[in-house]
Amino acid sequence: MARKEQFEHERERLNHLVLGEANLTIKRFWALDSDVYADGALPRRTKELLGLVASLVLRCDDCVAYHLIQAKACGVTKEEVVEALAVGLVVGGSIVIPHLRRAFELMVELWGEG
């Protein structure tokens, strides 16, 4: 199974577990997290790139993977992703390099070799 499919399968399984036991606060946060990425003054594709940069800086590989997958679904180009990742590297510094490597690995799977 490709990394994308593994990630999506595990995310769905764990979300089901959480939401099956979740209280109102957790469910509201889940809804807020979904709502914030909808088109608004900023289009969804821009918000996914913002989420990608923040996730890289926060060093959350699951979040980086999620936003890469969503960015691809929104029509973001590989070139746009690379520029966003460059911003994340500059903001986050060398500590994000291991996460950047894994982001590039998934990016190649999603968009292909460049």
C-alpha positions in Angstrom: 0.0 0.0 0.0 1.3 3.5 -0.9 2.1 6.0 1.8 -1.0 8.0 0.9 -3.4 5.1 1.2 -1.7 4.0 4.5 -2.1 7.5 5.9 -5.7 7.9 4.8 -6.7 4.4 6.2 -5.0 5.0 9.5 -6.5 8.5 9.8 -10.0 7.3 9.1 -9.6 4.4 11.6 -8.4 6.7 14.4 -10.9 9.4 13.6 -13.7 6.8 13.9 -12.3 5.8 17.3 -12.0 9.3 18.6 -15.4 10.5 17.3 -17.1 7.3 18.6 -16.1 8.3 22.2 -15.9 12.1 21.7 -17.8 14.6 23.8 -19.3 17.8 22.5 -16.1 19.8 22.9 -14.1 17.4 20.8 -16.8 17.2 18.1 -17.0 21.0 17.9 -13.2 21.2 17.5 -13.4 18.6 14.7 -16.1 20.7 13.0 -14.1 23.9 13.4 -11.0 22.3 11.9 -13.0 21.2 8.9 -14.8 24.5 8.5 -11.7 26.7 8.6 -10.4 25.2 5.3 -13.5 26.0 3.3 -13.4 28.7 0.6 -13.8 32.1 2.0 -11.9 35.4 1.6 -9.0 33.0 1.0 -9.6 30.0 -1.3 -9.2 26.5 0.1 -6.1 25.9 -1.9 -4.3 28.8 -0.2 -5.5 27.7 3.2 -4.1 24.2 2.5 -0.7 25.8 1.7 -0.9 27.8 4.9 -1.8 24.6 6.8 1.2 22.9 5.2 3.6 25.6 6.2 2.3 25.7 9.8 2.5 21.9 10.0 6.1 21.8 8.8 7.1 24.5 11.3 5.3 22.6 14.1 7.0 19.4 12.9 3.8 17.4 12.6 4.3 14.7 9.9 0.7 13.6 10.0 -0.4 17.2 9.5 2.1 17.7 6.7 0.8 14.5 4.9 -2.8 15.6 5.4 -2.2 19.1 3.9 -0.2 17.7 1.0 -3.0 15.3 0.1 -5.6 18.1 0.4 -3.5 20.5 -1.6 -3.2 18.0 -4.4 -7.0 17.5 -4.3 -7.4 21.3 -4.5 -5.3 21.6 -7.7 -2.2 23.0 -6.0 0.8 22.5 -8.3 4.0 20.7 -7.3 5.9 24.0 -7.8 3.5 25.8 -5.5 4.1 23.1 -2.8 7.8 23.4 -3.2 7.7 27.2 -2.6 5.4 26.8 0.4 7.8 24.2 1.8 10.7 26.6 1.3 8.8 29.2 3.4 8.3 26.6 6.1 12.0 25.7 6.1 13.1 29.4 6.4 10.6 30.0 9.2 11.3 26.8 11.0 15.0 26.5 10.4 17.1 23.3 10.1 15.1 21.5 12.7 12.4 20.9 10.1 14.7 19.2 7.6 13.7 15.6 8.6 10.0 16.6 8.1 10.8 18.3 4.8 12.4 15.1 3.6 9.3 13.1 4.4 7.2 15.8 2.8 9.2 15.6 -0.4 8.9 11.8 -0.4 5.0 12.0 -0.3 5.0 14.9 -2.7 6.8 12.8 -5.3 4.3 10.0 -4.7 1.4 12.5 -5.2 2.7 14.6 -8.1 5.3 12.3 -9.6 9.0 12.8 -10.2 9.9 16.3 -11.3 
